[in-house]
Amino acid sequence: MRFLPVGDSMTIGATGDFTWRYRLWQHFEAVGPAPYEIVGPRTTLYDPGTGTALSDAYADPSFPPAARRHLAGWGEGWLHMAPVIADAVREAEADVLLVSLGLIDLGFYTDAEQTAANARAFIEAARTANPHIRMVLLPVIPNIRAETDAPFAASCARFNELLAKAVADLGTPPSPLLLASHPPGYDIHTDTYDGTHPGPTGEHLLAATFADAMHQAWGVGGPYARRPALVGGPVTAETG
């Protein structure tokens, strides 16, 4: 199976991050599926110092270059990915899309209804490249802004309702759609480093929600091995 992670800043990560993509790669290495490949047109992190997505400075430099591949961008959302997903799926020959998008759209670009329309356009475009593509879609996790901006919080909730409806409306046996659960226990005050972007524990929780959704719904791989809470540092067999 060929997995293509698609996302915004929470997925691309920044200089010095492990990323949830790294945690998911570790999971795949431990429990399968086998054979598998992580695919996508990009491999780098966002560099806040230069404002460019050109950094190779992952927290674990042993993260293999081939496993770093993705289609994610700092400040990019459904609005940006819908026009490019067909080419990315076609070129990577992707079988499964792991999608975490929407927060940046709602925060800066589009309302809930237009964001949902862009999500539907994304789904249809991906299928033009692979009619049998599978997709796991993560609901928006409201960030710290939602605690003081009630309209933004309501927009996030409304979009998640519309995303669930899109999954129900558009899922087909040849191209199943799976709505992942909000990561159980995810707390923006402890699982992110700034109220939005995941720290080590948040990375694990995001990887787990994708891995567990695929295992439970499709029998892909195995359940994510829950690890002790982290405060940083490399992941090891002992510490997580």
C-alpha positions in Angstrom: 0.0 0.0 0.0 1.2 3.5 -0.8 0.2 6.1 1.7 0.2 9.9 1.0 0.0 12.2 4.0 -1.8 15.5 3.1 -2.0 18.4 5.4 -1.2 21.9 6.7 1.3 23.1 9.2 0.4 20.3 11.7 1.5 17.8 9.1 4.5 19.3 7.5 6.0 20.3 10.8 8.7 22.8 11.5 12.5 22.6 11.9 13.3 20.4 14.9 10.0 18.5 15.0 9.6 14.8 14.8 6.2 15.1 13.1 3.2 12.7 13.3 4.4 11.4 10.0 7.5 10.1 11.7 5.5 8.5 14.5 3.3 6.8 11.9 6.4 5.5 10.0 7.6 4.0 13.2 4.3 2.3 13.7 4.3 0.9 10.1 7.8 -0.4 10.6 6.7 -2.2 13.8 3.3 -3.7 12.7 2.9 -3.3 9.0 1.2 -3.3 6.6 3.8 -5.0 4.5 4.8 -4.1 2.0 4.1 -0.4 2.2 5.5 2.9 1.0 5.0 6.5 2.1 4.8 8.7 -1.0 4.4 12.3 -2.0 6.1 15.1 -3.9 7.7 16.8 -0.8 10.0 15.7 2.0 11.0 18.8 3.9 9.9 20.8 7.0 9.0 24.4 7.3 11.8 26.7 8.5 10.4 29.6 10.6 13.7 31.4 10.4 13.5 31.8 6.6 9.8 31.4 6.0 10.4 28.6 3.5 9.6 24.9 3.5 13.2 23.9 2.8 14.4 22.4 6.1 15.7 18.8 6.4 16.4 19.3 10.2 14.0 16.6 11.6 14.4 15.9 15.3 15.6 12.4 14.4 18.1 12.6 11.5 17.7 8.8 10.9 14.2 9.3 9.6 14.7 7.8 6.1 14.4 10.3 3.2 11.9 8.0 1.4 9.7 7.9 4.5 9.6 11.7 4.8 7.5 12.1 1.7 4.2 14.0 1.9 2.0 16.7 0.4 1.7 19.2 3.2 2.4 22.9 3.5 2.6 25.6 6.1 -0.5 27.8 5.6 -2.1 25.4 3.0 -5.6 24.0 3.3 -8.3 22.3 1.3 -8.4 25.5 -0.8 -4.8 24.8 -1.9 -4.7 21.1 -2.1 -7.9 20.5 -4.1 -6.3 21.8 -7.3 -3.1 19.7 -6.9 -4.2 16.5 -5.4 -5.0 14.7 -8.7 -1.5 15.2 -10.0 0.0 14.2 -6.7 -2.0 11.0 -6.5 -1.3 10.2 -10.2 2.5 10.8 -9.9 2.9 9.0 -6.6 0.4 6.2 -7.5 -1.1 6.6 -4.1 -3.5 4.1 -2.7 -4.5 5.8 0.6 -4.7 9.5 1.5 -4.2 10.5 5.2 -5.7 13.9 5.3 -5.5 16.6 8.1 -6.8 19.9 6.7 -9.3 22.6 7.4 -8.0 24.6 10.4 -6.0 27.1 8.2 -9.0 27.4 5.8 -11.4 28.3 8.6 -8.8 30.6 10.2 -7.9 32.7 7.2 -9.5 31.7 3.9 -13.1 30.3 3.8 -16.2 29.8 5.9 -17.4 26.3 6.9 -19.6 25.8 3.9 -17.0 26.8 1.3 -14.3 24.8 3.1 -16.6 21.7 2.9 -17.2 22.4 -0.7 -13.4 22.5 -1.3 -13.1 19.2 0.6 -15.7 17.6 -1.7 -13.8 19.0 -4.7 -10.6 17.4 -3.3 -12.2 14.0 -2.9 -13.6 14.1 -6.5 -10.3 15.3 -7.9 -8.3 12.5 -6.2 -10.6 10.0 -7.7 -10.0 11.2 -11.2 -6.4 10.0 -10.7 -7.3 6.8 -8.9 -10.9 5.7 -8.8 -10.0 3.2 -6.1 -8.3 5.7 -3.8 -9.0 5.3 -0.1 -9.0 8.3 2.2 -8.8 8.8 6.0 -10.0 12.3 6.9 -9.3 13.9 10.3 -11.8 16.4 11.7 -10.5 19.8 12.5 -9.0 20.1 15.9 -9.8 23.6 17.1 -6.7 25.5 18.3 -6.2 28.0 21.1 -7.9 30.7 19.1 -11.2 28.9 19.6 -11.0 29.4 23.3 -11.6 33.2 22.9 -13.1 33.5 19.5 -16.6 32.0 19.7 -17.5 32.4 16.0 -14.3 30.6 15.0 -15.1 27.8 17.4 -18.5 27.5 15.9 -17.1 27.5 12.4 -14.8 24.6 13.3 -17.7 22.7 14.8 -19.9 23.4 11.7 -17.2 22.3 9.3 -16.7 19.0 11.2 -20.5 18.4 10.8 -20.2 19.1 7.1 -17.1 16.9 6.7 -18.9 14.0 8.3 -21.8 14.5 5.9 -19.4 14.6 2.9 -17.9 11.3 4.1 -21.3 9.7 4.4 -22.5 11.1 1.0 -19.4 10.4 -1.1 -18.0 7.1 0.3 -18.3 4.2 -2.2 -17.2 0.6 -2.1 -14.5 1.1 -4.7 -13.3 4.3 -3.0 -14.1 4.2 0.7 -13.9 7.3 2.9 -13.1 7.0 6.6 -13.7 9.8 9.1 -11.1 9.4 11.8 -12.0 10.2 15.4 -10.9 13.3 17.2 -7.7 12.0 18.9 -8.9 10.7 22.4 -7.5 12.8 25.2 -5.9 15.4 22.8 -5.3 18.6 24.9 -4.0 21.6 23.1 -2.4 22.8 26.3 -0.3 19.7 26.8 -0.1 18.0 23.4 0.9 21.1 21.4 3.8 23.5 21.9 1.9 26.7 21.0 -1.8 25.8 21.1 -1.9 24.6 17.5 1.1 22.5 16.5 1.7 19.1 18.0 4.5 18.4 20.4 5.7 14.8 21.0 2.6 13.6 22.7 0.4 15.2 20.2 2.3 13.7 17.3 1.7 10.2 18.8 -2.0 10.9 19.3 -2.4 12.1 15.7 -0.5 9.1 14.3 -2.6 6.8 16.5 -5.9 8.2 15.3 -4.9 7.5 11.6 -3.4 4.1 12.4 -6.3 2.9 14.6 -8.9 4.1 12.1 -7.4 2.1 9.3 -6.9 -1.0 11.5 -10.4 -1.0 12.9 -12.2 -0.2 9.6 -10.0 -1.9 7.0 -7.8 -4.3 9.0 -4.7 -2.4 7.9 -1.6 -3.0 10.1 -2.3 -3.2 13.8 -3.4 -1.0 16.7 -1.2 1.8 17.6 1.1 1.0 20.6 0.2 3.6 23.2 3.4 5.1 24.7 4.2 7.0 27.9 3.7 10.7 27.8 6.8 12.6 26.5 8.3 15.9 27.2 10.7 15.8 24.2 13.7 13.9 23.1 14.2 11.0 20.7 11.7 8.2 20.6 13.1 4.9 21.9 11.7 1.5 22.6 11.8 2.4 26.3 10.4 6.0 26.2 8.0 5.9 23.3 
